[in-house]
Amino acid sequence: MSHEIIIVLVSLVGMLAALIADKMRPGMILFSVLVVFLCTGILTPKEMLEGFSNKGMITVAMLFLVSEGVRQSGALTKLIKNLLPVENINVFKAQLRMLPSIAFISAFLNNTPVVVIFAPIIKRWANYVKLPATYFLIPLSYVTILGGMCTLIGTSTNLVVHSMIQDAGMKGFSMFELGKVGIFIALAGIIYLFVFSKKLLPAQRPDQVISGEDDPSLHPIEAVIGARFPGINRRISDFDFKRHYGAEIKELRRNGNTYTNLSKMHFRENDTLVIMADDSFIKTWGESSVFIMLANGKDVEPVGKKKRWLALTLLLIMIIGATVGELPAVQKMLPEGIKLDMFFFVSVTTVIMAWTKIFPPRKYTKYISWDVLITIACAFGISKAMVNSGVSDLIASQIIGLSHSYGPYVLLAAMFIITNIFTELITNNAAAALSFPLALSLSQQLGVSPMPFFVIVCVAASASFSTPIGYQTNLIVQGIGNYKFTDFVRIGLPLNIITFIISVLLIPQIWPF
């Protein structure tokens, strides 16, 4: 075993430990590993920085802005209000109206803004119609994940794997190619939620009633802490929240527990705070990245129809344009150097949204999740280091040896399990980055097509159902719904198994070995 292999293996183990322990932001952890590889000569400066100029990463960045434009247009708010019935309703009928539509939306928009918009509205609606909000919030998060599996742009993970495939000199995915298996997983998942969510989810975990005390202008607001909150990891008693934000913390929710004695508690990212504030709080901090979500139990101001329709029209043109642009007949008609792919159309859409002020162009940096982008960029470098050092070949040969020549089907199943364990413990993009070179090496050593292994990585990296930490949308609904960790395990693990069975059975039929 060479010293390069040892360095890469030790670095990867340290990276996984740091990610699981949440020592710092994932992007910085992965970048630290890249620096180690640079210092040891495993990566050249060019190889280290290639991910930062990758077309897939830049596409993800612009998709954040497109999603924000749709969000600020008010189109999603209008849609969810139309989907929520108020008469002759039960849990099944409500889920039947909501879940398929939300899954469809999430196939084309980033999952987080969808959940951020829908979650407080659904919770407020559930309280109004006297149905447990707990029956709807975890299913909300899950269907956004299921919908994201169906298209190239449904989740950043798909774009990451797509770009890695292209970097390896092969043809990537078309817009709806992953939908050949994703649609079956989404349908099975939605049916499973219809049948079992009421049985497996808690009936209700009501909020504690907090009054405005002596000041009737104050009312409770739920605030989910974002990555840019300055008090993360600081003791609450040492951080003057009222001076910073003009509000007082009454409760902190974490992992399904509610804490009112806050003197010894520390702030953590994705904590849900229940604060007392006036109406100006959301106006001041609603568009910041300090808080991921703010919910005060009130309807937001309606947005003009022109802005909504323009945003939806641009989104539709982007999707149709990228799909048609991939057709061979269209590609032959284009001049050399011009490619009407997703990168082209998302670039055009982003610029038009900025100049028409669908999202505030002066604040565009706020709407991009930079940690996600840095994580993706670093992921390309880590994948390259695994190839350069021979780690991917070594692990692949060990897996093949352990399988006793059972064939590619068993190895495909093993690839799903490995990637899915990664994604439940760390970020989905990092999970895909670690699994991709392994998938490529497995296919090469077996002498089969790598496409089934690439698709299984996409699906398994997105299937973050069994833990709240596997996906940001799970963490968001955990706080607002007062869910416990075990709630996700109880309803999410069977969904992981369903996804596993469908993937292993269908993927080789659609993308033969």
C-alpha positions in Angstrom: 0.0 0.0 0.0 1.5 3.3 -1.1 1.9 6.4 1.1 -0.6 8.3 -1.1 -3.3 5.6 -0.5 -2.7 5.8 3.2 -2.9 9.7 3.2 -6.1 9.7 1.3 -7.7 6.9 3.4 -6.7 8.7 6.7 -7.9 12.0 5.3 -11.3 10.6 4.2 -11.8 8.9 7.6 -11.0 12.2 9.3 -13.3 14.0 7.0 -16.2 11.7 7.7 -15.6 12.0 11.5 -15.6 15.8 11.3 -18.7 15.9 9.2 -20.6 13.5 11.5 -19.4 15.5 14.6 -20.4 18.7 12.9 -17.0 20.3 13.8 -17.5 23.1 11.2 -19.3 23.8 8.0 -19.1 20.9 5.5 -17.6 23.2 2.8 -14.6 24.1 5.1 -14.1 20.5 6.1 -13.9 19.3 2.5 -11.7 22.3 1.6 -9.3 21.4 4.5 -9.0 17.9 3.0 -8.2 19.4 -0.4 -5.4 21.4 1.1 -3.9 18.2 2.6 -4.0 16.6 -0.8 -2.4 19.7 -2.3 0.4 19.8 0.3 1.2 16.1 -0.2 1.3 16.3 -4.0 -1.8 14.1 -4.6 -3.5 17.0 -6.3 -2.0 19.7 -8.4 -3.3 23.3 -8.0 -5.1 23.0 -11.2 -6.8 19.7 -10.2 -7.7 21.2 -6.8 -9.4 24.3 -8.3 -11.2 22.5 -11.3 -14.3 22.0 -9.3 -14.7 25.8 -8.6 -15.0 26.5 -12.4 -17.1 23.4 -13.1 -20.2 24.1 -15.2 -22.4 21.9 -12.9 -21.4 23.9 -9.8 -22.2 27.2 -11.5 -25.5 25.8 -12.7 -26.4 24.9 -9.1 -25.6 28.5 -8.1 -27.9 30.0 -10.7 -30.7 27.5 -9.8 -30.6 28.9 -6.3 -31.4 32.3 -7.8 -34.1 30.9 -10.1 -35.8 29.2 -7.1 -35.6 32.4 -5.1 -37.2 34.3 -8.0 -40.1 31.9 -8.1 -40.4 32.1 -4.3 -40.4 35.9 -4.2 -42.9 36.1 -7.0 -45.5 34.6 -4.6 -46.4 31.8 -7.1 -45.7 29.0 -4.6 -47.7 30.7 -1.9 -50.7 31.1 -4.1 -50.5 27.5 -5.3 -50.3 25.9 -1.8 -53.3 28.0 -0.6 -55.3 26.7 -3.5 -54.4 23.1 -2.7 -55.4 23.3 1.0 -59.1 22.4 1.4 -61.2 23.7 4.4 -64.4 21.7 4.1 -65.2 17.9 4.3 -61.6 17.1 4.8 -59.5 14.3 6.4 -55.8 13.5 6.4 -56.0 11.2 3.4 -57.9 13.7 1.2 -55.6 16.5 2.2 -52.5 14.5 1.4 -54.0 13.4 -1.9 -54.4 17.1 -2.9 -51.0 18.2 -1.7 -48.3 15.6 -2.0 -48.4 14.8 -5.7 -48.4 18.5 -6.6 -45.6 19.3 -4.3 -43.5 16.4 -5.6 -44.0 17.8 -9.2 -42.9 21.3 -8.2 -39.8 19.9 -6.4 -38.7 18.2 -9.6 -37.9 21.7 -11.0 -37.1 23.8 -8.0 -34.7 23.6 -5.1 -36.3 21.7 -2.2 -35.5 24.1 0.6 -37.5 27.2 -0.5 -40.4 24.9 -1.3 -40.4 23.6 2.3 -39.7 27.0 3.8 -42.8 28.5 2.1 -45.1 25.5 2.5 -44.4 24.4 6.0 -45.7 27.4 8.0 -48.7 27.7 5.7 -49.6 24.0 6.1 -49.1 24.1 9.9 -51.4 27.2 10.1 -54.0 25.5 7.9 -53.8 22.2 9.9 -54.5 24.1 13.1 -57.4 25.9 11.5 -59.1 22.7 10.2 -58.2 20.9 13.5 -56.0 18.2 11.9 -52.5 17.3 13.4 -49.8 19.2 11.5 -47.5 16.3 12.3 -49.3 14.2 9.6 -48.2 16.6 6.9 -44.8 18.2 7.6 -42.5 15.1 7.4 -44.5 13.9 4.2 -43.9 17.5 2.9 -40.1 17.1 3.2 -40.1 13.5 1.8 -42.1 14.4 -1.3 -39.8 17.2 -2.2 -36.9 14.7 -2.0 -38.9 12.2 -4.1 -39.8 14.8 -6.7 -36.2 15.9 -6.9 -35.1 12.4 -8.0 -37.1 12.7 -11.2 -35.2 15.4 -13.1 -31.6 16.5 -13.7 -32.3 19.8 -11.9 -34.5 18.4 -9.1 -31.5 18.2 -6.7 -28.0 19.4 -6.8 -26.8 15.8 -6.3 -28.0 14.9 -9.8 -26.1 17.8 -11.3 -22.9 16.9 -9.4 -23.0 13.3 -10.7 -23.9 14.6 -14.2 -20.9 16.9 -14.2 -18.6 14.1 -12.9 -19.7 11.8 -15.7 -18.9 14.5 -18.3 -15.5 15.1 -16.7 -14.8 11.4 -17.1 -15.4 11.8 -20.8 -18.8 10.3 -21.0 -22.3 11.6 -21.9 -24.2 12.8 -18.9 -27.9 12.7 -18.1 -30.7 14.4 -20.1 -33.3 16.5 -18.4 -35.8 13.7 -17.7 -33.6 10.6 -18.0 -33.4 10.0 -14.3 -37.2 10.1 -14.2 -37.3 6.7 -15.9 -36.6 5.3 -12.4 -37.4 8.3 -10.3 -41.1 8.4 -11.2 -41.6 4.9 -10.0 -39.8 5.6 -6.7 -41.8 8.8 -6.3 -45.1 7.1 -7.0 -44.3 4.2 -4.6 -43.1 6.7 -1.9 -46.3 8.8 -2.2 -48.5 5.8 -2.0 -46.6 4.6 1.1 -47.1 8.0 2.7 -50.8 7.9 1.9 -51.2 4.5 3.6 -48.8 4.6 6.5 -48.0 8.2 7.5 -51.1 8.5 9.8 -50.1 5.2 11.5 -46.4 5.9 11.9 -46.4 9.6 12.7 -47.3 11.1 16.1 -50.9 12.3 16.3 -49.9 15.7 17.7 -47.2 17.5 19.5 -48.9 20.8 20.3 -47.0 24.0 20.8 -46.9 25.7 24.2 -49.2 28.7 24.2 -47.2 31.9 24.6 -49.1 35.1 25.0 -47.9 38.6 24.4 -47.9 39.2 28.1 -48.1 42.9 28.9 -47.5 44.1 25.3 -50.3 43.1 22.8 -48.1 44.2 19.9 -45.8 41.2 20.5 -46.6 37.7 19.2 -44.8 34.4 18.9 -42.6 33.8 15.8 -40.9 30.6 14.9 -37.4 31.2 13.5 -35.1 28.5 12.1 -31.4 29.4 12.5 -29.4 29.6 9.3 -25.7 29.2 8.6 -25.0 33.0 8.8 -26.5 33.4 12.3 -23.6 35.0 14.3 -24.4 33.2 17.5 -23.9 29.6 16.3 -22.1 27.5 18.9 -22.2 30.3 21.4 -24.0 30.0 24.8 -27.4 31.7 24.6 -26.8 33.6 27.9 -23.6 35.1 26.4 -25.3 36.3 23.2 -27.6 39.4 23.5 -30.3 38.3 21.1 -32.6 41.1 22.1 -30.0 43.8 21.3 -29.2 42.2 18.0 -32.8 41.5 16.8 -35.2 43.3 19.1 -36.9 40.1 20.2 -36.8 37.8 23.2 -36.3 34.0 23.0 -39.0 32.0 24.8 -38.2 28.5 23.6 -35.7 26.5 21.7 -36.6 23.3 19.9 -34.1 20.7 18.9 -34.4 16.9 18.1 -38.1 16.9 19.1 -37.4 18.5 22.5 -38.5 21.9 23.7 -36.2 23.8 26.1 -37.3 26.8 28.1 -34.4 27.0 30.5 -31.9 28.5 28.1 -29.1 29.7 30.3 -26.8 26.8 29.6 -27.9 26.0 26.0 -25.8 26.8 22.9 -27.2 27.9 19.6 -26.9 25.4 16.7 -27.6 25.7 13.1 -31.2 24.6 12.2 -32.4 25.1 15.8 -36.0 26.4 15.9 -36.4 29.4 18.2 -39.8 30.6 19.4 -39.4 34.3 20.0 -41.7 37.2 21.0 -41.5 40.1 18.5 -43.6 42.6 16.7 -44.6 42.7 13.0 -41.4 44.5 12.0 -39.2 41.5 12.8 -40.2 39.5 9.7 -40.1 42.6 7.5 -36.5 43.2 8.7 -35.1 39.7 8.8 -37.4 37.8 6.4 -35.1 38.2 3.4 -31.9 37.7 5.2 -29.9 34.4 5.4 -29.6 34.7 9.2 -32.8 32.7 9.5 -33.8 30.0 7.1 -37.5 30.3 7.9 -39.7 32.7 9.8 -43.3 31.9 10.6 -45.6 34.2 12.6 -48.9 32.5 11.9 -50.0 35.3 9.6 -50.5 35.5 5.8 -47.9 37.4 3.8 -48.8 40.3 1.6 -50.0 39.2 -1.8 -47.7 39.8 -4.8 -48.8 41.1 -8.1 -50.1 38.7 -10.8 -47.6 40.0 -13.4 -44.6 39.1 -11.3 -46.0 35.6 -10.6 -46.8 34.9 -14.3 -43.5 36.2 -15.5 -41.6 34.0 -13.0 -43.6 30.9 -14.0 -43.2 31.6 -17.7 -39.4 32.0 -17.4 -39.3 28.7 -15.5 -41.3 26.9 -18.1 -39.2 28.3 -20.9 -36.1 27.2 -19.1 -37.3 23.6 -18.7 -38.7 23.2 -22.2 -35.7 24.9 -23.8 -33.2 22.7 -22.0 -35.2 19.6 -22.9 -35.6 20.5 -26.6 -32.0 21.7 -26.8 -30.8 18.2 -26.0 -32.5 16.6 -29.0 -29.9 15.5 -31.7 -31.8 17.2 -34.5 -31.6 20.5 -32.7 -27.9 20.1 -31.8 -27.1 19.5 -35.5 -28.8 22.8 -36.5 -26.8 24.9 -34.1 -23.5 26.7 -35.0 -20.3 25.2 -33.6 -19.7 26.2 -30.0 -23.3 26.8 -29.1 -25.0 24.3 -26.9 -28.6 24.8 -25.7 -28.2 22.8 -22.5 -29.4 23.5 -18.9 -26.4 25.7 -18.2 -27.4 28.0 -21.2 -31.1 28.3 -20.2 -30.6 28.7 -16.5 -28.0 31.5 -17.2 -30.5 33.3 -19.5 -33.3 32.9 -17.0 -31.2 34.1 -14.1 -30.2 37.3 -15.9 -33.8 38.1 -17.0 -35.1 37.6 -13.4 -32.4 39.9 -12.1 -33.1 42.7 -14.7 -36.9 42.4 -14.2 -36.3 42.4 -10.4 -38.2 39.2 -9.8 -35.5 38.9 -7.1 -33.6 41.9 -5.8 -30.4 41.9 -7.9 -28.4 43.9 -5.4 -29.0 41.1 -2.8 -28.3 38.1 -5.1 -25.4 36.8 -3.0 -27.8 36.3 -0.1 -29.9 33.7 -2.0 -27.0 31.4 -2.9 -26.0 28.7 -0.5 -22.3 29.2 -0.7 -21.5 26.3 1.6 -23.3 23.9 -0.8 -21.3 25.3 -3.7 -18.0 25.0 -1.9 -18.9 21.5 -0.9 -19.7 20.6 -4.5 -16.5 22.2 -5.8 -14.4 20.4 -3.2 -16.2 17.2 -4.0 -14.7 17.2 -7.5 -11.2 17.5 -6.1 -11.7 14.7 -3.5 -13.0 12.4 -6.2 -10.0 13.2 -8.4 -7.7 12.5 -5.4 -9.3 9.1 -4.9 -8.6 8.2 -8.5 -5.1 9.6 -8.5 -4.0 7.8 -5.4 -5.6 4.5 -6.4 -8.0 4.5 -3.4 -11.1 4.0 -5.5 -9.5 1.0 -7.3 -8.4 -0.5 -4.0 -11.8 -0.2 -2.4 -13.6 -1.5 -5.5 -11.3 -4.5 -5.7 -12.0 -5.3 -2.0 -15.7 -5.0 -2.5 -15.5 -7.3 -5.6 -13.5 -9.8 -3.6 -16.0 -9.8 -0.7 -18.9 -10.4 -3.1 -17.4 -13.8 -4.2 -18.2 -13.0 -7.8 -21.9 -12.7 -7.3 -22.1 -10.4 -10.2 -23.0 -6.7 -10.9 -26.5 -6.9 -9.3 -25.0 -7.6 -5.8 -22.4 -4.9 -6.3 -25.1 -2.5 -7.4 -27.0 -3.2 -4.2 -23.8 -2.7 -2.2 -23.2 0.6 -3.9 -26.7 1.8 -2.9 -26.2 0.8 0.7 -22.7 2.5 1.0 -23.9 5.7 -0.6 -27.1 5.8 1.4 -25.3 5.3 4.7 -23.0 8.2 3.7 -26.0 10.5 2.9 -27.8 9.8 6.1 -24.7 10.9 8.1 -23.2 13.7 5.9 -24.3 15.9 3.1 -25.8 14.3 0.0 -23.3 16.1 -2.3 -20.3 14.8 -0.3 -21.9 11.3 -0.3 -22.1 11.4 -4.1 -18.5 12.7 -4.4 -17.2 9.8 -2.3 -19.3 7.2 -4.1 -18.7 8.3 -7.7 -15.1 7.2 -8.2 -15.9 4.0 -6.4 -18.8 3.4 -8.8 -16.6 4.1 -11.8 -13.9 1.8 -10.6 -16.3 -1.0 -9.8 -17.8 -0.9 -13.4 -14.3 -0.8 -14.9 -13.0 -3.8 -13.0 -16.2 -5.7 -13.8 -16.0 -4.7 -17.4 -19.6 -3.5 -17.5 -21.4 -0.2 -18.3 -20.9 2.4 -15.5 -24.4 4.0 -16.0 -26.3 1.7 -13.7 -23.8 2.5 -10.9 -24.0 6.3 -11.6 -27.8 6.3 -11.5 -27.8 4.3 -8.2 -25.4 6.9 -6.7 -27.9 9.7 -7.7 -30.8 7.9 -6.1 -29.1 6.7 -3.0 -27.5 10.1 -2.3 -30.9 11.7 -2.4 -32.8 9.1 -0.4 -32.2 10.9 3.0 -35.3 9.6 4.8 -34.2 7.8 8.0 -32.6 10.7 9.8 -33.3 14.4 10.2 -29.7 15.3 9.6 -29.5 13.8 6.2 -31.3 16.6 4.4 -31.9 20.3 5.3 -35.6 20.1 4.7 -35.9 17.3 7.3 -34.2 19.6 9.8 -36.6 22.4 9.0 -39.8 20.4 9.5 -38.3 18.7 12.6 -38.3 22.0 14.5 -41.6 23.4 13.3 -43.4 20.0 13.8 -41.7 19.1 17.1 -40.7 15.8 15.7 -38.3 13.4 17.5 -35.3 11.7 15.8 -37.2 8.4 16.2 -40.1 9.7 14.2 -37.9 9.9 11.1 -36.5 6.5 11.7 -39.9 4.9 12.1 -41.4 6.3 8.9 -38.2 6.9 6.9 -36.5 3.5 7.1 -39.3 1.7 5.3 -39.1 4.4 2.6 -35.4 3.8 2.3 -36.0 0.1 1.8 -38.7 0.7 -0.8 -36.3 3.0 -2.7 -33.6 0.4 -2.5 -35.7 -2.5 -3.9 -37.1 -0.4 -6.8 -33.7 0.9 -7.7 -31.9 -2.4 -7.7 -34.6 -4.1 -9.7 -35.4 -1.4 -12.2 -32.1 0.4 -12.9 -30.4 -2.5 -14.7 -33.5 -3.0 -16.8 -33.4 0.7 -18.0 -29.6 1.1 -18.1 -28.2 -2.4 -18.9 -24.9 -3.6 -17.6 
